[in-house]
Amino acid sequence: MSFPKDFLWGGATAANQFEGAWNEDGKGPSVADHVKGGTVSIPRQYDAEIHEGEYYPSHTAVDFYHHYKEDIALYGEMGFKCFRLSINWTRIYPHGDDETPNQAGIDFYHKVFAECKKYGIEPLVTISHYESPWYLAEKYNGWYDRRTIDFYLNYCRTIFTEYKDEVKYWLTFNEINAAMFPMNFGRLNGVGLKLADGVKMFEPEKTAEEASVRLTALHNQFVASAKAVMLGHEINPDFKIGCMIAGSMVYPYTCNPADVEEAENKMNAQFYCGDVQVRGEYPYFAKKMWKDQGVTVRMEPEDAEILKKGTVDFYSFSYYMSSCASTDESLQKTAGNILTGIKNPYLKASDWGWQIDPEGLRIYLNRVYARYQVPLMIVENGLGAADERAEDGKFHDTYRIDYLRDHIKAMKEAIDDGVELWGYTMWGCTDLVSASTGEMKKRYGFVYVDKDNDGNGDLHRERKDSFFWFKKVIASNGEDLD
């Protein structure tokens, strides 16, 4: 068992959780810029207007915008082969439908990619990572309006052309299957967004009409993704363009056939999107799902051919945890990354209740590869923890090392099984703002950032023990995991 010699080791971030400078140098507001901070017990909420004195975590985040040279130098020191980041749509087109791009935004990412090249780091760029322009959401109801497809493609044309010699790997939408779940979290991608002050991020839908808006908006994202793939390959045939799914292994809680069926239904929420983007058509179960939910998905006659022609080159995904499924409503629930379920009695959990299941990663890799037979990339994986400074002044995050070691071993085993795995970018390689809660306390990074949940701190960076461990892992191409 060994990793390919050109395996892409690295880390992952998102502009709205990392970049900051939310209104500097011509940048416009994104949907994420209108979401206030929260905690595990206090949900984040959207504000239609930015209220002075309120805390919006994305506004400063951890200020990569002014620290990018320092941060990328740290990645170079670790030996990163790949750095996943997102381009902030409103830094390029402040409203989303502007006629001309913002040159200062274009220049910023040229500088970022130049720093990456200095250290031999391959950028992996997410085109839309919960950073849809607020203006599009407000004026057009976001992705529910098909005009947003054209605005997105205009944005893609600009960045594909500007960075065609600097970026090879692209992802069209982050965790696109977030829109499969009947709650407001998917609206971070601008999906069917008409919001007043105080709407909660995880507030559930109330009507089938809302579900129709959500799934029609998702369909429009599928069409946009397919068109972006075709456009990207025209601009540079060497581009590798992938989808990105919020991945999780779901087990039946018992061998009761009802539990098995429930687990399959939850897995299908991932395959619904994967099938469209990899196979180029909706899965066989889609029509029954729409019928059961009373949903109508608006499509145009030409969409089927577009989806067929614009299939992605690879399948990427996030993987943090697994869960169980059951029809027994009395069973204890567990927290998770968008996907929640029944607590598995055989697994331990993180401080935030996310169940730790490295063997589930191997199972998931095998299951996805068997279904699609295209290269895979793990572009988010990691452990959120409340890191504390030790008496010697350092951060001894052995628990994070243990988590990553076990998941890397699972990746090795999957490669030995025959899975084609291109790379692994650990989530939040530098501490950043949590998407689900807006907290800083929930830290993932190899690099500590001095900032607290209220936005206080001087933002200086420090290496944790995991920094030096992962440097050794990369240098040995995954062989030295001690």
DRENDO-1510 file (C-alpha; in Angstrom, 1 decimal, always signed):
<recs>
REC; n; res; u; v; w
REC; 1; MET; +0.0; +0.0; +0.0 .
REC; 2; SER; +1.5; +3.3; -1.1 .
REC; 3; PHE; +0.3; +6.7; -2.4 .
REC; 4; PRO; +1.0; +7.7; -6.0 .
REC; 5; LYS; +4.2; +9.6; -6.4 .
REC; 6; ASP; +2.4; +12.7; -7.6 .
REC; 7; PHE; -0.3; +12.6; -4.9 .
REC; 8; LEU; -1.6; +16.1; -4.0 .
REC; 9; TRP; -1.1; +16.6; -0.3 .
REC; 10; GLY; -2.3; +19.9; +1.1 .
REC; 11; GLY; -4.9; +22.0; +2.9 .
REC; 12; ALA; -8.2; +23.6; +2.2 .
REC; 13; THR; -9.9; +26.9; +2.9 .
REC; 14; ALA; -12.9; +29.1; +1.8 .
REC; 15; ALA; -12.8; +32.8; +1.2 .
REC; 16; ASN; -15.8; +33.6; +3.3 .
REC; 17; GLN; -14.3; +31.8; +6.3 .
REC; 18; PHE; -10.7; +32.8; +5.7 .
REC; 19; GLU; -10.1; +35.9; +3.5 .
REC; 20; GLY; -11.7; +38.8; +5.3 .
REC; 21; ALA; -11.5; +42.3; +3.8 .
REC; 22; TRP; -15.2; +41.9; +3.0 .
REC; 23; ASN; -15.6; +45.5; +1.6 .
REC; 24; GLU; -12.1; +46.4; +0.6 .
REC; 25; ASP; -10.7; +47.2; -2.9 .
REC; 26; GLY; -14.1; +47.2; -4.6 .
REC; 27; LYS; -15.4; +43.9; -3.2 .
REC; 28; GLY; -19.2; +43.6; -2.9 .
REC; 29; PRO; -21.2; +41.8; -0.2 .
REC; 30; SER; -21.8; +38.0; -0.5 .
REC; 31; VAL; -24.6; +36.1; +1.1 .
REC; 32; ALA; -22.0; +34.9; +3.7 .
REC; 33; ASP; -21.3; +38.5; +4.7 .
REC; 34; HIS; -25.0; +38.9; +5.8 .
REC; 35; VAL; -24.7; +35.9; +8.3 .
REC; 36; LYS; -24.1; +36.7; +12.0 .
REC; 37; GLY; -22.0; +34.6; +14.3 .
REC; 38; GLY; -23.6; +31.9; +16.5 .
REC; 39; THR; -22.7; +28.9; +18.7 .
REC; 40; VAL; -23.6; +25.2; +19.0 .
REC; 41; SER; -26.7; +26.3; +20.9 .
REC; 42; ILE; -27.4; +29.6; +19.2 .
REC; 43; PRO; -28.1; +29.3; +15.4 .
REC; 44; ARG; -26.5; +31.7; +13.0 .
REC; 45; GLN; -29.0; +34.0; +11.3 .
REC; 46; TYR; -29.2; +36.0; +8.1 .
REC; 47; ASP; -29.7; +39.8; +8.1 .
REC; 48; ALA; -31.1; +41.5; +5.1 .
REC; 49; GLU; -29.2; +44.6; +6.2 .
REC; 50; ILE; -25.7; +44.8; +7.8 .
REC; 51; HIS; -26.3; +46.2; +11.3 .
REC; 52; GLU; -23.7; +48.3; +12.9 .
REC; 53; GLY; -22.4; +46.8; +16.1 .
REC; 54; GLU; -23.3; +43.2; +15.2 .
REC; 55; TYR; -20.7; +40.6; +14.6 .
REC; 56; TYR; -20.4; +39.1; +11.1 .
REC; 57; PRO; -17.5; +36.6; +11.1 .
REC; 58; SER; -16.8; +36.7; +7.4 .
REC; 59; HIS; -16.0; +40.4; +7.5 .
REC; 60; THR; -12.6; +39.9; +8.9 .
REC; 61; ALA; -12.4; +36.1; +9.1 .
REC; 62; VAL; -8.7; +35.5; +9.7 .
REC; 63; ASP; -7.6; +38.1; +7.2 .
REC; 64; PHE; -5.8; +36.0; +4.6 .
REC; 65; TYR; -6.3; +39.0; +2.3 .
REC; 66; HIS; -3.5; +40.8; +4.2 .
REC; 67; HIS; -1.6; +37.7; +5.4 .
REC; 68; TYR; -1.5; +35.6; +2.2 .
REC; 69; LYS; +2.2; +35.7; +1.8 .
REC; 70; GLU; +2.8; +34.6; +5.4 .
REC; 71; ASP; +0.2; +31.9; +5.1 .
REC; 72; ILE; +1.4; +30.5; +1.8 .
REC; 73; ALA; +5.0; +30.5; +3.1 .
REC; 74; LEU; +3.9; +28.3; +6.0 .
REC; 75; TYR; +2.3; +25.9; +3.5 .
REC; 76; GLY; +5.5; +25.9; +1.6 .
REC; 77; GLU; +7.4; +25.1; +4.7 .
REC; 78; MET; +5.1; +22.1; +5.3 .
REC; 79; GLY; +5.7; +21.0; +1.8 .
REC; 80; PHE; +2.2; +21.4; +0.5 .
REC; 81; LYS; +1.7; +20.0; -3.1 .
REC; 82; CYS; -1.8; +21.5; -3.3 .
REC; 83; PHE; -3.7; +24.4; -1.7 .
REC; 84; ARG; -7.5; +24.5; -2.1 .
REC; 85; LEU; -8.9; +28.0; -1.9 .
REC; 86; SER; -12.0; +29.7; -3.3 .
REC; 87; ILE; -12.2; +32.8; -5.3 .
REC; 88; ASN; -14.7; +35.2; -3.8 .
REC; 89; TRP; -17.2; +35.9; -6.6 .
REC; 90; THR; -18.0; +39.5; -5.3 .
REC; 91; ARG; -14.3; +40.3; -5.3 .
REC; 92; ILE; -14.3; +39.8; -9.1 .
REC; 93; TYR; -17.9; +41.0; -9.8 .
REC; 94; PRO; -19.2; +43.0; -6.8 .
REC; 95; HIS; -22.9; +42.6; -7.7 .
REC; 96; GLY; -22.6; +39.5; -9.7 .
REC; 97; ASP; -24.2; +41.0; -12.8 .
REC; 98; ASP; -21.7; +43.7; -13.4 .
REC; 99; GLU; -20.6; +44.4; -17.0 .
REC; 100; THR; -16.9; +44.7; -16.2 .
REC; 101; PRO; -14.9; +42.9; -13.5 .
REC; 102; ASN; -13.1; +44.5; -10.5 .
REC; 103; GLN; -9.5; +44.7; -11.5 .
REC; 104; ALA; -8.2; +44.9; -7.9 .
REC; 105; GLY; -9.9; +41.6; -7.2 .
REC; 106; ILE; -8.4; +40.0; -10.3 .
REC; 107; ASP; -5.0; +41.3; -9.3 .
REC; 108; PHE; -5.2; +39.9; -5.8 .
REC; 109; TYR; -5.6; +36.3; -6.9 .
REC; 110; HIS; -2.8; +36.7; -9.5 .
REC; 111; LYS; -0.6; +37.6; -6.5 .
REC; 112; VAL; -1.9; +34.6; -4.5 .
REC; 113; PHE; -1.2; +32.2; -7.3 .
REC; 114; ALA; +2.3; +33.7; -7.8 .
REC; 115; GLU; +3.1; +32.9; -4.2 .
REC; 116; CYS; +1.8; +29.4; -4.6 .
REC; 117; LYS; +4.1; +28.9; -7.7 .
REC; 118; LYS; +7.0; +30.2; -5.6 .
REC; 119; TYR; +6.7; +27.2; -3.3 .
REC; 120; GLY; +5.7; +24.6; -6.0 .
REC; 121; ILE; +2.1; +24.5; -4.7 .
REC; 122; GLU; -0.7; +23.6; -7.1 .
REC; 123; PRO; -3.8; +25.7; -6.6 .
REC; 124; LEU; -7.2; +23.9; -6.4 .
REC; 125; VAL; -9.8; +26.6; -6.9 .
REC; 126; THR; -13.5; +26.4; -5.8 .
REC; 127; ILE; -15.4; +28.8; -8.0 .
REC; 128; SER; -18.4; +29.2; -5.7 .
REC; 129; HIS; -18.0; +28.3; -2.0 .
REC; 130; TYR; -21.0; +29.7; -0.2 .
REC; 131; GLU; -20.0; +33.1; -1.6 .
REC; 132; SER; -22.8; +34.0; -4.0 .
REC; 133; PRO; -23.3; +37.8; -4.5 .
REC; 134; TRP; -26.0; +39.2; -2.1 .
REC; 135; TYR; -27.2; +41.4; -4.9 .
REC; 136; LEU; -28.1; +38.4; -7.0 .
REC; 137; ALA; -30.0; +36.9; -4.1 .
REC; 138; GLU; -31.9; +40.1; -3.4 .
REC; 139; LYS; -32.7; +41.1; -7.0 .
REC; 140; TYR; -33.1; +37.8; -8.8 .
REC; 141; ASN; -33.9; +35.4; -6.0 .
REC; 142; GLY; -30.5; +33.8; -6.5 .
REC; 143; TRP; -30.3; +30.6; -8.4 .
REC; 144; TYR; -34.0; +30.2; -8.8 .
REC; 145; ASP; -33.7; +32.7; -11.7 .
REC; 146; ARG; -32.0; +31.2; -14.8 .
REC; 147; ARG; -30.3; +34.5; -15.5 .
REC; 148; THR; -28.0; +33.7; -12.7 .
REC; 149; ILE; -26.6; +30.9; -14.9 .
REC; 150; ASP; -25.3; +33.5; -17.3 .
REC; 151; PHE; -23.9; +35.7; -14.6 .
REC; 152; TYR; -22.0; +32.7; -13.2 .
REC; 153; LEU; -20.7; +31.8; -16.6 .
REC; 154; ASN; -19.5; +35.3; -17.2 .
REC; 155; TYR; -17.6; +35.1; -13.9 .
REC; 156; CYS; -16.2; +31.7; -14.9 .
REC; 157; ARG; -15.1; +33.0; -18.3 .
REC; 158; THR; -13.2; +35.8; -16.6 .
REC; 159; ILE; -11.3; +33.7; -14.1 .
REC; 160; PHE; -10.7; +30.8; -16.5 .
REC; 161; THR; -9.2; +33.3; -18.9 .
REC; 162; GLU; -7.2; +35.3; -16.3 .
REC; 163; TYR; -5.8; +32.3; -14.5 .
REC; 164; LYS; -5.6; +29.7; -17.4 .
REC; 165; ASP; -1.8; +29.4; -17.0 .
REC; 166; GLU; -1.8; +29.5; -13.2 .
REC; 167; VAL; -4.6; +27.1; -12.1 .
REC; 168; LYS; -5.2; +23.6; -13.4 .
REC; 169; TYR; -7.7; +22.2; -10.9 .
REC; 170; TRP; -11.2; +23.7; -10.4 .
REC; 171; LEU; -14.4; +22.8; -8.5 .
REC; 172; THR; -17.7; +24.4; -9.7 .
REC; 173; PHE; -19.7; +24.5; -6.5 .
REC; 174; ASN; -18.8; +23.6; -2.9 .
REC; 175; GLU; -21.0; +20.9; -1.3 .
REC; 176; ILE; -23.6; +21.4; -3.9 .
REC; 177; ASN; -25.8; +18.8; -2.2 .
REC; 178; ALA; -26.4; +21.2; +0.7 .
REC; 179; ALA; -29.4; +22.2; -1.4 .
REC; 180; MET; -30.8; +18.7; -1.0 .
REC; 181; PHE; -31.8; +19.4; +2.6 .
REC; 182; PRO; -34.9; +21.3; +3.5 .
REC; 183; MET; -33.3; +24.1; +5.5 .
REC; 184; ASN; -31.7; +27.5; +5.0 .
REC; 185; PHE; -28.1; +26.4; +5.0 .
REC; 186; GLY; -28.1; +25.8; +1.3 .
REC; 187; ARG; -29.0; +29.4; +0.9 .
REC; 188; LEU; -25.4; +30.3; +1.5 .
REC; 189; ASN; -25.0; +29.3; -2.2 .
REC; 190; GLY; -27.8; +31.8; -3.0 .
REC; 191; VAL; -30.3; +29.1; -3.5 .
REC; 192; GLY; -33.9; +30.5; -3.6 .
REC; 193; LEU; -33.0; +33.4; -1.3 .
REC; 194; LYS; -35.5; +36.0; -0.2 .
REC; 195; LEU; -34.7; +36.6; +3.4 .
REC; 196; ALA; -35.7; +39.1; +6.1 .
REC; 197; ASP; -33.7; +39.9; +9.2 .
REC; 198; GLY; -33.5; +37.1; +11.7 .
REC; 199; VAL; -34.1; +34.0; +9.5 .
REC; 200; LYS; -32.1; +31.1; +11.0 .
REC; 201; MET; -29.5; +29.3; +9.0 .
REC; 202; PHE; -31.0; +25.8; +9.8 .
REC; 203; GLU; -34.6; +26.8; +9.8 .
REC; 204; PRO; -36.7; +24.1; +8.1 .
REC; 205; GLU; -38.9; +24.6; +5.0 .
REC; 206; LYS; -42.6; +24.8; +5.6 .
REC; 207; THR; -44.1; +24.0; +2.2 .
REC; 208; ALA; -43.7; +21.9; -1.0 .
REC; 209; GLU; -43.5; +25.2; -2.9 .
REC; 210; GLU; -40.4; +26.1; -1.0 .
REC; 211; ALA; -38.9; +22.7; -1.9 .
REC; 212; SER; -39.7; +23.3; -5.5 .
REC; 213; VAL; -37.9; +26.6; -5.5 .
REC; 214; ARG; -34.9; +25.0; -3.8 .
REC; 215; LEU; -34.6; +22.0; -6.2 .
REC; 216; THR; -35.2; +24.2; -9.2 .
REC; 217; ALA; -32.4; +26.5; -8.0 .
REC; 218; LEU; -30.2; +23.4; -7.6 .
REC; 219; HIS; -31.1; +22.3; -11.1 .
REC; 220; ASN; -30.0; +25.7; -12.4 .
REC; 221; GLN; -26.7; +25.1; -10.6 .
REC; 222; PHE; -26.3; +21.8; -12.4 .
REC; 223; VAL; -26.8; +23.5; -15.7 .
REC; 224; ALA; -24.3; +26.2; -14.8 .
REC; 225; SER; -21.8; +23.6; -13.7 .
REC; 226; ALA; -22.1; +21.7; -16.9 .
REC; 227; LYS; -21.7; +24.8; -19.0 .
REC; 228; ALA; -18.7; +25.9; -16.9 .
REC; 229; VAL; -17.1; +22.5; -17.6 .
REC; 230; MET; -17.5; +22.9; -21.3 .
REC; 231; LEU; -16.3; +26.5; -21.2 .
REC; 232; GLY; -13.3; +25.7; -19.1 .
REC; 233; HIS; -12.2; +22.9; -21.5 .
REC; 234; GLU; -12.5; +25.3; -24.4 .
REC; 235; ILE; -10.3; +27.9; -22.8 .
REC; 236; ASN; -7.7; +25.4; -21.6 .
REC; 237; PRO; -8.1; +21.7; -22.5 .
REC; 238; ASP; -5.7; +20.8; -19.7 .
REC; 239; PHE; -8.1; +22.0; -17.0 .
REC; 240; LYS; -9.4; +19.4; -14.7 .
REC; 241; ILE; -12.8; +20.4; -13.4 .
REC; 242; GLY; -14.6; +18.5; -10.6 .
REC; 243; CYS; -17.8; +18.5; -8.6 .
REC; 244; MET; -17.7; +18.8; -4.8 .
REC; 245; ILE; -20.1; +16.8; -2.5 .
REC; 246; ALA; -20.7; +16.9; +1.2 .
REC; 247; GLY; -19.8; +13.2; +1.8 .
REC; 248; SER; -20.8; +11.0; +4.7 .
REC; 249; MET; -21.2; +7.3; +5.1 .
REC; 250; VAL; -24.7; +6.4; +6.4 .
REC; 251; TYR; -25.3; +3.0; +8.0 .
REC; 252; PRO; -28.6; +1.4; +8.9 .
REC; 253; TYR; -29.0; +1.4; +12.7 .
REC; 254; THR; -30.3; -2.2; +12.6 .
REC; 255; CYS; -30.9; -4.9; +10.1 .
REC; 256; ASN; -34.6; -3.9; +10.0 .
REC; 257; PRO; -35.4; -3.5; +6.3 .
REC; 258; ALA; -37.0; -0.1; +7.1 .
REC; 259; ASP; -33.6; +1.1; +8.6 .
REC; 260; VAL; -31.8; -0.2; +5.6 .
REC; 261; GLU; -34.1; +1.7; +3.3 .
REC; 262; GLU; -33.7; +4.9; +5.3 .
REC; 263; ALA; -29.9; +4.6; +5.1 .
REC; 264; GLU; -30.2; +4.2; +1.3 .
REC; 265; ASN; -32.4; +7.3; +1.1 .
REC; 266; LYS; -29.9; +9.4; +3.0 .
REC; 267; MET; -27.0; +8.2; +0.7 .
REC; 268; ASN; -29.1; +9.0; -2.3 .
REC; 269; ALA; -29.1; +12.6; -1.2 .
REC; 270; GLN; -25.4; +12.6; -2.1 .
REC; 271; PHE; -25.8; +10.4; -5.3 .
REC; 272; TYR; -28.6; +12.7; -6.6 .
REC; 273; CYS; -26.0; +15.4; -7.2 .
REC; 274; GLY; -23.1; +13.1; -8.1 .
REC; 275; ASP; -25.2; +11.3; -10.7 .
REC; 276; VAL; -26.1; +14.6; -12.5 .
REC; 277; GLN; -22.6; +15.9; -12.4 .
REC; 278; VAL; -20.6; +12.7; -13.2 .
REC; 279; ARG; -23.1; +10.7; -15.2 .
REC; 280; GLY; -24.9; +13.7; -16.8 .
REC; 281; GLU; -28.4; +12.7; -15.9 .
REC; 282; TYR; -30.7; +12.5; -12.9 .
REC; 283; PRO; -30.8; +9.2; -11.0 .
REC; 284; TYR; -33.6; +6.7; -11.5 .
REC; 285; PHE; -35.1; +7.6; -8.1 .
REC; 286; ALA; -35.4; +11.4; -8.8 .
REC; 287; LYS; -38.9; +11.4; -10.3 .
REC; 288; LYS; -40.4; +9.4; -7.4 .
REC; 289; MET; -38.6; +11.6; -4.9 .
REC; 290; TRP; -40.1; +14.7; -6.5 .
REC; 291; LYS; -43.6; +13.1; -6.6 .
REC; 292; ASP; -43.4; +12.0; -2.9 .
REC; 293; GLN; -42.4; +15.6; -1.9 .
REC; 294; GLY; -44.9; +17.3; -4.1 .
REC; 295; VAL; -42.1; +19.0; -6.0 .
REC; 296; THR; -42.0; +20.5; -9.4 .
REC; 297; VAL; -38.5; +21.1; -10.9 .
REC; 298; ARG; -38.5; +23.7; -13.7 .
REC; 299; MET; -36.3; +22.6; -16.6 .
REC; 300; GLU; -35.8; +23.7; -20.2 .
REC; 301; PRO; -35.8; +21.2; -23.1 .
REC; 302; GLU; -32.1; +21.7; -23.9 .
REC; 303; ASP; -31.0; +21.1; -20.3 .
REC; 304; ALA; -30.7; +17.3; -20.7 .
REC; 305; GLU; -28.2; +17.6; -23.5 .
REC; 306; ILE; -26.2; +20.2; -21.6 .
REC; 307; LEU; -25.9; +18.0; -18.5 .
REC; 308; LYS; -24.7; +15.1; -20.7 .
REC; 309; LYS; -22.1; +17.2; -22.4 .
REC; 310; GLY; -20.8; +19.0; -19.3 .
REC; 311; THR; -19.9; +16.1; -17.0 .
REC; 312; VAL; -17.0; +16.7; -14.6 .
REC; 313; ASP; -13.5; +15.2; -14.8 .
REC; 314; PHE; -13.3; +14.0; -11.2 .
REC; 315; TYR; -15.4; +13.7; -8.0 .
REC; 316; SER; -14.3; +15.5; -4.9 .
REC; 317; PHE; -15.9; +15.5; -1.5 .
REC; 318; SER; -15.7; +16.5; +2.1 .
REC; 319; TYR; -15.7; +13.7; +4.7 .
REC; 320; TYR; -15.7; +14.3; +8.5 .
REC; 321; MET; -18.0; +11.7; +10.0 .
REC; 322; SER; -20.6; +9.0; +9.5 .
REC; 323; SER; -24.0; +8.4; +11.1 .
REC; 324; CYS; -26.8; +5.8; +11.3 .
REC; 325; ALA; -30.3; +5.9; +9.9 .
REC; 326; SER; -33.5; +4.6; +11.4 .
REC; 327; THR; -37.2; +5.0; +11.3 .
REC; 328; ASP; -37.2; +4.9; +15.2 .
REC; 329; GLU; -37.7; +8.5; +16.2 .
REC; 330; SER; -36.8; +7.8; +19.8 .
REC; 331; LEU; -33.2; +7.1; +19.1 .
REC; 332; GLN; -30.5; +9.7; +20.1 .
REC; 333; LYS; -29.5; +12.0; +17.3 .
REC; 334; THR; -26.0; +13.2; +16.5 .
REC; 335; ALA; -24.5; +16.4; +15.0 .
REC; 336; GLY; -22.7; +16.5; +11.7 .
REC; 337; ASN; -21.6; +18.4; +8.6 .
REC; 338; ILE; -25.0; +19.2; +7.1 .
REC; 339; LEU; -25.9; +15.5; +7.3 .
REC; 340; THR; -27.1; +14.4; +10.7 .
REC; 341; GLY; -28.4; +11.1; +11.9 .
REC; 342; ILE; -28.6; +8.5; +14.7 .
REC; 343; LYS; -25.7; +8.1; +17.1 .
REC; 344; ASN; -23.5; +5.1; +16.4 .
REC; 345; PRO; -22.7; +3.2; +19.6 .
REC; 346; TYR; -19.5; +1.9; +18.2 .
REC; 347; LEU; -17.9; +5.3; +17.5 .
REC; 348; LYS; -16.3; +8.1; +19.4 .
REC; 349; ALA; -17.2; +11.7; +18.7 .
REC; 350; SER; -15.5; +15.1; +18.5 .
REC; 351; ASP; -16.1; +17.9; +21.0 .
REC; 352; TRP; -18.9; +19.1; +18.6 .
REC; 353; GLY; -20.5; +15.7; +18.5 .
REC; 354; TRP; -19.3; +14.7; +15.0 .
REC; 355; GLN; -18.7; +10.9; +15.0 .
REC; 356; ILE; -15.2; +9.8; +14.1 .
REC; 357; ASP; -15.1; +7.0; +11.6 .
REC; 358; PRO; -11.9; +6.5; +9.5 .
REC; 359; GLU; -13.1; +3.1; +8.3 .
REC; 360; GLY; -16.2; +4.8; +7.0 .
REC; 361; LEU; -13.9; +6.9; +4.7 .
REC; 362; ARG; -12.5; +3.7; +3.2 .
REC; 363; ILE; -16.1; +2.3; +2.7 .
REC; 364; TYR; -17.2; +5.6; +1.2 .
REC; 365; LEU; -14.3; +5.8; -1.2 .
REC; 366; ASN; -15.0; +2.3; -2.4 .
REC; 367; ARG; -18.7; +2.9; -2.8 .
REC; 368; VAL; -18.3; +6.2; -4.7 .
REC; 369; TYR; -15.6; +4.8; -7.0 .
REC; 370; ALA; -17.6; +1.7; -7.7 .
REC; 371; ARG; -20.5; +3.9; -8.7 .
REC; 372; TYR; -18.7; +6.5; -10.9 .
REC; 373; GLN; -15.3; +5.1; -12.0 .
REC; 374; VAL; -13.7; +8.5; -12.1 .
REC; 375; PRO; -10.8; +9.9; -10.1 .
REC; 376; LEU; -11.6; +11.0; -6.6 .
REC; 377; MET; -10.2; +13.7; -4.3 .
REC; 378; ILE; -10.8; +14.3; -0.6 .
REC; 379; VAL; -10.9; +18.1; -0.4 .
REC; 380; GLU; -12.1; +18.5; +3.2 .
REC; 381; ASN; -11.3; +16.3; +6.2 .
REC; 382; GLY; -10.2; +17.2; +9.7 .
REC; 383; LEU; -11.0; +17.5; +13.4 .
REC; 384; GLY; -12.6; +20.6; +14.9 .
REC; 385; ALA; -11.4; +21.0; +18.5 .
REC; 386; ALA; -11.0; +23.7; +21.2 .
REC; 387; ASP; -7.2; +23.8; +21.1 .
REC; 388; GLU; -5.7; +25.1; +24.3 .
REC; 389; ARG; -2.3; +26.5; +24.8 .
REC; 390; ALA; -0.1; +24.2; +27.1 .
REC; 391; GLU; +2.1; +25.4; +30.0 .
REC; 392; ASP; +5.1; +25.5; +27.7 .
REC; 393; GLY; +3.2; +28.0; +25.5 .
REC; 394; LYS; +2.7; +25.5; +22.6 .
REC; 395; PHE; -0.3; +23.7; +21.1 .
REC; 396; HIS; +0.1; +19.9; +21.5 .
REC; 397; ASP; -2.8; +18.7; +19.3 .
REC; 398; THR; -2.1; +15.0; +19.5 .
REC; 399; TYR; -5.8; +14.3; +19.1 .
REC; 400; ARG; -5.8; +15.9; +15.7 .
REC; 401; ILE; -2.7; +13.9; +14.7 .
REC; 402; ASP; -4.5; +10.7; +15.8 .
REC; 403; TYR; -7.6; +11.6; +13.8 .
REC; 404; LEU; -5.6; +12.5; +10.6 .
REC; 405; ARG; -3.3; +9.4; +10.9 .
REC; 406; ASP; -6.3; +7.1; +11.0 .
REC; 407; HIS; -8.0; +8.7; +8.0 .
REC; 408; ILE; -4.8; +8.6; +6.0 .
REC; 409; LYS; -4.4; +4.9; +6.8 .
REC; 410; ALA; -8.0; +4.4; +5.5 .
REC; 411; MET; -7.0; +6.3; +2.3 .
REC; 412; LYS; -4.1; +4.0; +1.8 .
REC; 413; GLU; -6.3; +1.0; +2.2 .
REC; 414; ALA; -8.8; +2.3; -0.3 .
REC; 415; ILE; -5.9; +2.9; -2.8 .
REC; 416; ASP; -4.9; -0.7; -2.2 .
REC; 417; ASP; -8.5; -1.7; -2.9 .
REC; 418; GLY; -8.1; -0.2; -6.3 .
REC; 419; VAL; -9.6; +3.3; -5.8 .
REC; 420; GLU; -8.0; +6.1; -7.9 .
REC; 421; LEU; -7.4; +8.9; -5.4 .
REC; 422; TRP; -5.7; +12.0; -6.7 .
REC; 423; GLY; -5.2; +14.1; -3.5 .
REC; 424; TYR; -6.1; +15.1; +0.1 .
REC; 425; THR; -6.5; +18.6; +1.3 .
REC; 426; MET; -7.1; +18.8; +5.0 .
REC; 427; TRP; -9.8; +21.3; +6.0 .
REC; 428; GLY; -8.9; +24.5; +7.7 .
REC; 429; CYS; -5.1; +24.1; +7.4 .
REC; 430; THR; -4.9; +27.5; +9.1 .
REC; 431; ASP; -7.6; +28.1; +11.8 .
REC; 432; LEU; -10.6; +29.8; +10.3 .
REC; 433; VAL; -14.2; +30.7; +11.0 .
REC; 434; SER; -16.7; +27.8; +11.3 .
REC; 435; ALA; -19.4; +27.8; +8.6 .
REC; 436; SER; -22.0; +26.2; +10.7 .
REC; 437; THR; -21.6; +28.2; +13.9 .
REC; 438; GLY; -19.4; +31.2; +13.0 .
REC; 439; GLU; -17.1; +30.3; +15.9 .
REC; 440; MET; -13.3; +30.5; +16.1 .
REC; 441; LYS; -13.2; +28.1; +19.1 .
REC; 442; LYS; -13.8; +25.2; +16.7 .
REC; 443; ARG; -10.3; +25.0; +15.3 .
REC; 444; TYR; -9.1; +22.7; +12.6 .
REC; 445; GLY; -5.7; +24.1; +11.7 .
REC; 446; PHE; -2.1; +23.1; +11.7 .
REC; 447; VAL; -1.6; +26.8; +12.2 .
REC; 448; TYR; -3.1; +28.6; +15.2 .
REC; 449; VAL; -4.6; +32.1; +14.6 .
REC; 450; ASP; -5.0; +34.5; +17.5 .
REC; 451; LYS; -8.7; +35.3; +17.4 .
REC; 452; ASP; -11.7; +34.4; +19.6 .
REC; 453; ASN; -15.4; +33.9; +19.1 .
REC; 454; ASP; -16.1; +37.6; +19.5 .
REC; 455; GLY; -13.5; +38.6; +16.9 .
REC; 456; ASN; -10.9; +39.7; +19.4 .
REC; 457; GLY; -7.2; +39.0; +18.8 .
REC; 458; ASP; -4.2; +40.2; +16.8 .
REC; 459; LEU; -4.4; +37.4; +14.2 .
REC; 460; HIS; -0.8; +36.3; +14.6 .
REC; 461; ARG; +0.0; +32.8; +13.4 .
REC; 462; GLU; +1.7; +29.9; +15.4 .
REC; 463; ARG; +2.6; +26.4; +14.4 .
REC; 464; LYS; +0.9; +23.5; +16.3 .
REC; 465; ASP; +2.4; +20.1; +16.8 .
REC; 466; SER; +0.3; +18.8; +13.9 .
REC; 467; PHE; +2.2; +21.2; +11.6 .
REC; 468; PHE; +5.4; +19.4; +12.0 .
REC; 469; TRP; +3.8; +16.0; +11.9 .
REC; 470; PHE; +2.0; +16.7; +8.6 .
REC; 471; LYS; +5.2; +18.1; +7.2 .
REC; 472; LYS; +6.8; +14.7; +7.8 .
REC; 473; VAL; +3.8; +12.9; +6.3 .
REC; 474; ILE; +4.1; +14.9; +3.1 .
REC; 475; ALA; +7.9; +14.5; +2.9 .
REC; 476; SER; +7.5; +10.7; +3.1 .
REC; 477; ASN; +4.5; +10.7; +0.7 .
REC; 478; GLY; +2.3; +9.2; +3.5 .
REC; 479; GLU; +4.7; +6.5; +4.6 .
REC; 480; ASP; +5.8; +8.0; +7.9 .
REC; 481; LEU; +2.7; +8.4; +10.1 .
REC; 482; ASP; +4.3; +8.1; +13.5 .
</recs>
